[in-house]
Amino acid sequence: MIDTEIRSNTIKWKAKLLKTRFLSGQLTSLGALILAVFVGVGGASAQEYQPLPQASYADLVSLADPAEIVLRAEIRKQAVVEPERSPGLRPGYVRLYIEARTLTLISGSVPVGESLRYVVDMPLDERGKVPKVKKHEVLLFARVVPGRTGDIQLVGPSAQLMWNADLESRLRPILTELAGPDSPPKITGIRDAISIGGNLVGESETQIFLSTDADQPVSISIIRRPGQRPLWGVSWSDIIDQAAQPPRAQSLKWYRLACSLPGRLPERALLSSDRASKSRTRSDYAFVLSELGECERLRN
């Protein structure tokens, strides 16, 4: 009974302290989310966290691309956000308010302080319990909240990854490519596609012109010659180069194509009028997709 009373008084004291800080303007609106529930209080108990499967190359690019900052941090405190204050929370997940300490700013020119605050959705364990991530080191892909020192907003539900040296070593080349002057543009769709037959049976050349977010010309060429395997490549400029090469697997150029191109060639993009040319164009596009392979993702 004494232990219970002490525990109850401690909880009330913490809540009162947070409320006082919030009303006095010392606590941001993000921090106010934890006024209701502390970790291990009023519900599921915290369990030692078991990390999700390692992130794929596509996962890392998807997180790094929209991030204003990428940093390594150590979680110092965690608190459960009440379900009624967690709009859009997926079944089997819990929303946590996190306070963390910055260890390394890996990417980004926006200054961040040593103390960080953010909200993240994490899956419950197999017993439906809240994961315990205090003292864990994490990689965060985020944006800084304007006017709120220390508050950051993750770029997506899976934008907190458990840190390890191998993961960071895989991430750094991606960040370098994204920040490079020749970083490939994002593919937004297919503009036009045409296939022209050659003088010999089985000879043809197909050109597929892509749309990009930066209006930068990108085109795919597929050349077929009798008795030979089809050759294909990508030109990342307005020069259509027949010597263009396919992108290297697990590279940013590969990601732009493999993770953005639609599964089928849009009918409106076909410029040819005859049936044989249209069929060849579709076949060549399917060939390119098979060569690129699957855009594998391990995280939601």
N, C-alpha and C positions, 0 to 999 in steps of 0.2 A: 504493500500500500504506500509506503514512504517513497519507494522508487518511482511508483506511478505518479504520485503527487509532484515529485521533483521534475519528472519528465514533462508533465503537463504544464508546470510553471515555466519551464525552460522554453517550451514551444510558444506560450503566450508572450513571453518576454521578447523572443525573436520577432514574432509578428508585430508586436507593438513598436519595436525598434525600426523595423522596415517601414511601417506606416508613418512613423514620425519623419523618417528620411524622405519618404515620398512626398509628404505634404510640405516639407520644407524645401523641396526642389533638389535635394541631394541624390535622389534615386530617379532614374529615367523611367519612362512608361514601360520600357522593356523589362526593367527590374521589377516593376509593380506586379508583374504576372505571378510572382512567387508569394504574394501575400497570403494566399489561401492554403497551400500545401507544401511541406518540406519533404525531402527524400526520407522514406521510411515512416512517414506519418500519415495516418488516416487512410490506409489502403495497402497496396502491394508493397512488399518489402523489397529492398534493393539486393540484387544478386551480382556476383562477379561477372563482368561482361565478357562474352565470347564473341570475337569479331566475326563479321560477315565474310563471305568469300572475297578473296583478293580482287581488286578492281582490274578490269581489262584495259587495254590501250584506249578503246573507244570511250569507256567510262571516264578515264582521266582527262581526255581531251574535252569531253562534254562538260566537265566540271571546271577545267582551267580556262576554257575559251571565254565564258562570260564573267569570269572572276576579276574584280578590281584588285584584289590582293589574295595571295596564297601564303599561308603561314603555318608554322609549327607551334603548337601551344600545349600547355599542360593543364588539364582540368583540375581546378581547385575546389569547386563546389557544384552541386547539382540539386535541382529541385523539380518536382513534378508539377506541371501546369494542369489545373483542373480540366476535365473533359469539356465542360461547358465554356471554357475559355480557349478551346483548341479547335477552331473551325477548320474543316477539311482534313482532320486527322484520320488516317487510314485504319481500318480494323486491324487489331493485333499490334498496334504501335502506341507509344506513349510520347507526349511532348515534354521535353525537359528544358528548363531554364538553366543555363550554364554560366559559371564564372570561371575564367581561365587566365593563365599567365602566358604572355607571349615569350616564346623561346627564340624563334628565328623568323624574320620576314623573308620568305623565299622569293617572292615576286610581287611587284607593285611599287609605285612611287608615292603612294598616299601614306603619310605618317600614321602609325598606330601606337598606342601607349602600351605599357606593360600589362595592364589589366584589361581584360576583354569580357564582354557580356553578349550572349546570343541565345537563340532558341533553336532547338533541333528535334526532329522526330526520330525515334529509335524503336526498333522492334522489341517487343517483349520476349523474354526467353521462353523455352519450351513449356515451362510451368505457368506462363502468363505473368511472370514477375518483372519488376522494373530492373533494367540493367544497371549495374554499378560501374560507373566510368571515372569516378574520382581518382586522381593521381595518374590516369592514363594520359599518354601523349597522343595528340591528334594532328592531322593535316586539315586545315580549314580553307575552303574556297568561298570567298565572301566579298561583300561590298561594305564600305564604311557608311554608317548612318550619318547624314549631314547634321552638324550642330550637336552631336551627342558623342562626346569623347569616350572611347572605349566600347561603344555599342556597334556591333557589326551584324549584317544580315547575310545568312548563307544563301548561295545562289540556287540551291535546290534541296529537296528532302534528303538526298544522300551526299550532301556536300561536306560532311564530316567523316573522315576516314581515320582509322587507327594507324598511327604512324609506325613505320619501321624503316630501316636504312635502305632496304631494297626498293620499297615503294617510292621513297624520295628520289633515289637514283634513276628510277624509270620516269619519274615526273619531270625532272629538271630539263632533259632534252626537249620535251614537249613544250615547256614554257619558253625555251630558247627559240624554237621554231615559230611559235605564236608571236613572239616579239620581234622576229626578224623582218628586215625590209622587204624580203621576197616571200613573205608568208602567203600561201595560197588563199584565194577568197572563198567565201562560203557559197556552196552551190544551192541555188534556190529553185531550179527546175530545168526543163529541157525546152529550148527555144525552137530549134528546127532539126530535122534529120532527113538525109537523102542518101540513096545508094545508086551508083552508076555502074552498069555492067561493062566489062572490057571486051576486047576483040576475041578472046579465047573463051571457050566454055569453062565456067567455074572461076573466071577472073572478074573481080569487082573491087570497088572502093566505096566505103561508106563513111560519111561525115556526120557527126552528131554535135550540134552546137548547144552549149549550156548557158543558162542564165546564172548570174552571180549577184551577190549583194552589193558589190562595188562596181557593177557594170563592167567588169573586166572580162575580156573574151577568153573563153576556155572551150576547146573542142577535142573530141575523141575521133581518131581515125582507125578504121579497120580495113586492112588490105588482104584480099584473098587471091591466091594464085593456084593454078591447077597442080594438084599433087603435093601441095605444101600446107603446113599448118597456118591458120590465119595469123597475121601480124597486127598488133594494135599498139596505140600509144596516145598520149595526151599532150596537147599544146596548151601552155598556160600564157599565151600571148595572142596577138592578132595575126601572127604568122602561122599558117597551117603547115606543119613540118611532117613530111612522110617518114622521117627518121625519128620521130618522137617515140619515147619509151613509156612503158607502163609505170605507174608509180610503185615505189618500193613498198612492200607490205609493212604494216605497222608504222607508217610515216604519216605526216599531216596531210600530204596530198592524197594518199590512199584513203585516209579517214574522210576527207571532203567528198570523195566519190562514193565509197562503199557505204557510208552512213547517211548519204543525202539523196542519191539517185532513186527514183521510184522503181517499184518492182516491174512495171510495164511501161513500154514506150507510149506516151500519149498519142492518140489518134490525130489530134489537131497538129502535132509536130511534124507529121509525115508530109514531105513536099512532093514526093513522087506520086504520079497518078496511076501508073500501071500496077497490077496486082503482084507481079513477080518482084518488082523493085520494093514494094511495101513489105512483102514477105521477107526479102533478104535483109532489109533494114531492121525489122523486128528480130530476126535471127542473130544478126550481128550485135544488136544491143543486148540480147540475152547472153551471148558469148562473153561480152565485156563484164556483165554482172557475175557470171560464173568464175571468171578470172579474178575478179576483185575478191570474191569470197564473202562470207558473212561478216556483218558488223556486230561482232560479239559483245554482249553486255552482260555483266555478272551482277549488277546492282540495279535496283529500281530507281 
